[in-house]
Amino acid sequence: MSSLSSQLWHKLVGMLPGEINDSEAGWLLSPQGHMPLMNGRRARIIVNRVRLVACLFGVLTPLWIVVDLLALPWRLSLQLAVLRLIASAAFFLLYRHYRASATLMQAWAGMACLFAIPSLFYVISHLLLLNHNLEGISAAIGTGYAFLPFVLLAGLAIFPLSLAECIGFAVPALSAHLLGGMLEWTTVDWPSFWGSFWLQVLIAGVSALACTSQLAFMIALVQQAVRDPLTGAFSRRSGEEVLELQATLALRCQSPLCVAFIDIDHFKSINDKFGHHVGDQALKGLAERVGGELRKGDVLVRWGGEEFLLLLPNTTSAQAMRALARLRRCGLGMRPDGEPITASIGVAEWFEDGSYDWRQLLKLADARMYQAKQNGRNRLVGRNVEHHAWLEEEPLLQSV
Ligand SMILES: Nc1nc2c(ncn2[C@@H]2O[C@H](COP(=O)(O)OP(=O)(O)OP(=O)(O)O)[C@@H](O)[C@H]2O)c(=O)[nH]1
């Protein structure tokens, strides 16, 4: 990034809610790079809101038929009534079709349908109204139909979306307005048409601000909820969610998934000899060291007091052993008495170990970790290998 654009970026980031840090600010621009856990939670919120709005519109849309029947010519009001009933049925179908367990892709599809129904309604009702020369109260009621794109664009504001997603949803709504103008090309009052178009662009801008602010708060909340406050690693609850997600992905893509169960050796003695606070610092230091060695996509979870879980997606057990050997070279930190911190580690891989669910995979890694403890601690146990002398330069591998 050039220095000018970097300065501009920092100024912009400075205006964001304080809960968002520099590295997370890019997530407000596009959904690329959002962690799967975040996508899952966002999908749930989006689908819930799509269903809420679909239900509301499903009820409200046919109610206006009474007003049309009283104020508009018979034929036109009947045509509009049919259109309203179709739109209402489509809203209810949308409400019934989506479930909170949807993926982000399905949530986007739900939003697209929610926006497509009124956009189509707007264009068709516009065509019907064009064929009538309405006057007085009828003209006023007919003008009301022109406000639909404004309602749509303002409605965007209730969704937690990135800027790119907002643009993706606002452009079709703005296009519906443009299409409306082109349909009455010869008769349209162009200055007021462009005036109202400009107003819609402004509303879309304000909605985008509301969407990204919601997203910013959501990112901050998710980060707080998913992290263990002491070590910054994922909490156990969110770790379980990530595991479930990664297991589904591994199965779908037939890609390997490794887990390493890490238990610090003789951790109690640090607490007992030097106090709980020193123990806390040792845990924090270990999480920082392990975190610093991880690949993008790897996840460190604090599973319990001094137990950590390392999730290595797209990694075979041989690759996991190499990654853990790298960790070995870097060390896990020092105990206050000057001795290195060591750990007993059990490794299991989804396909090689024939797991049928993530709990079983975890159980296996846990059992191997216990085996490492029983065999003398400070070692790494995998399916067919035991790698001990954690701190030796060359690993010693042996069958178990
Ligand atoms: N400082 C600190 N200690 C914790 C925390 N959570 C758990 N512990 C301590 O971790 C220690 C775990 O002790 P043990 O389960 O006996 O394990 P260990 O001493 O590491 O022994 P081995 O695992 O058999 O090598 C206990 O003393 C817990 O109180 C924490 O958040 N901070």
The ligand as an SDF file (V2000), in Angstrom:
LIG
                    3D

 32 34  0  0  0  0  0  0  0  0999 V2000
   -2.0610  -20.5930   36.7270 N   0  0  0  0  0  0  0  0  0  0  0  0
   -3.0550  -21.3060   36.2450 C   0  0  0  0  0  0  0  0  0  0  0  0
   -3.1390  -22.5990   36.5610 N   0  0  0  0  0  0  0  0  0  0  0  0
   -4.1490  -23.3240   36.0680 C   0  0  0  0  0  0  0  0  0  0  0  0
   -5.1160  -22.7510   35.2330 C   0  0  0  0  0  0  0  0  0  0  0  0
   -5.9960  -23.7370   34.9020 N   0  0  0  0  0  0  0  0  0  0  0  0
   -5.5830  -24.8670   35.5020 C   0  0  0  0  0  0  0  0  0  0  0  0
   -4.4400  -24.6410   36.2210 N   0  0  0  0  0  0  0  0  0  0  0  0
   -3.6710  -25.5630   37.0310 C   0  0  0  0  0  0  0  0  0  0  0  0
   -3.0590  -26.5460   36.2270 O   0  0  0  0  0  0  0  0  0  0  0  0
   -2.6950  -27.6240   37.0900 C   0  0  0  0  0  0  0  0  0  0  0  0
   -2.9040  -28.9340   36.3730 C   0  0  0  0  0  0  0  0  0  0  0  0
   -2.3960  -29.9240   37.2070 O   0  0  0  0  0  0  0  0  0  0  0  0
   -2.3650  -31.4720   36.8360 P   0  0  0  0  0  0  0  0  0  0  0  0
   -3.6500  -31.8280   36.1370 O   0  0  0  0  0  0  0  0  0  0  0  0
   -2.0080  -32.2240   38.0530 O   0  0  0  0  0  0  0  0  0  0  0  0
   -1.2720  -31.5940   35.7340 O   0  0  0  0  0  0  0  0  0  0  0  0
    0.3020  -31.3590   35.7690 P   0  0  0  0  0  0  0  0  0  0  0  0
    0.8170  -30.7930   37.0600 O   0  0  0  0  0  0  0  0  0  0  0  0
    0.6400  -30.5710   34.5460 O   0  0  0  0  0  0  0  0  0  0  0  0
    0.8500  -32.8280   35.6450 O   0  0  0  0  0  0  0  0  0  0  0  0
    0.9160  -33.7300   34.3440 P   0  0  0  0  0  0  0  0  0  0  0  0
   -0.1220  -33.2400   33.3850 O   0  0  0  0  0  0  0  0  0  0  0  0
    0.6310  -35.0970   34.8220 O   0  0  0  0  0  0  0  0  0  0  0  0
    2.2980  -33.5960   33.7960 O   0  0  0  0  0  0  0  0  0  0  0  0
   -3.5790  -27.4930   38.3470 C   0  0  0  0  0  0  0  0  0  0  0  0
   -2.7610  -27.1260   39.4260 O   0  0  0  0  0  0  0  0  0  0  0  0
   -4.5220  -26.3470   38.0020 C   0  0  0  0  0  0  0  0  0  0  0  0
   -4.8380  -25.5600   39.1410 O   0  0  0  0  0  0  0  0  0  0  0  0
   -5.0120  -21.3650   34.9130 C   0  0  0  0  0  0  0  0  0  0  0  0
   -5.8130  -20.7740   34.2010 O   0  0  0  0  0  0  0  0  0  0  0  0
   -3.9650  -20.6960   35.4570 N   0  0  0  0  0  0  0  0  0  0  0  0
  1  2  1  0
  2  3  2  0
  2 32  1  0
  3  4  1  0
  4  5  2  0
  4  8  1  0
  5  6  1  0
  5 30  1  0
  6  7  2  0
  7  8  1  0
  8  9  1  0
  9 10  1  0
  9 28  1  0
 10 11  1  0
 11 12  1  0
 11 26  1  0
 12 13  1  0
 13 14  1  0
 14 15  2  0
 14 16  1  0
 14 17  1  0
 17 18  1  0
 18 19  2  0
 18 20  1  0
 18 21  1  0
 21 22  1  0
 22 23  2  0
 22 24  1  0
 22 25  1  0
 26 27  1  0
 26 28  1  0
 28 29  1  0
 30 31  2  0
 30 32  1  0
M  END
$$$$
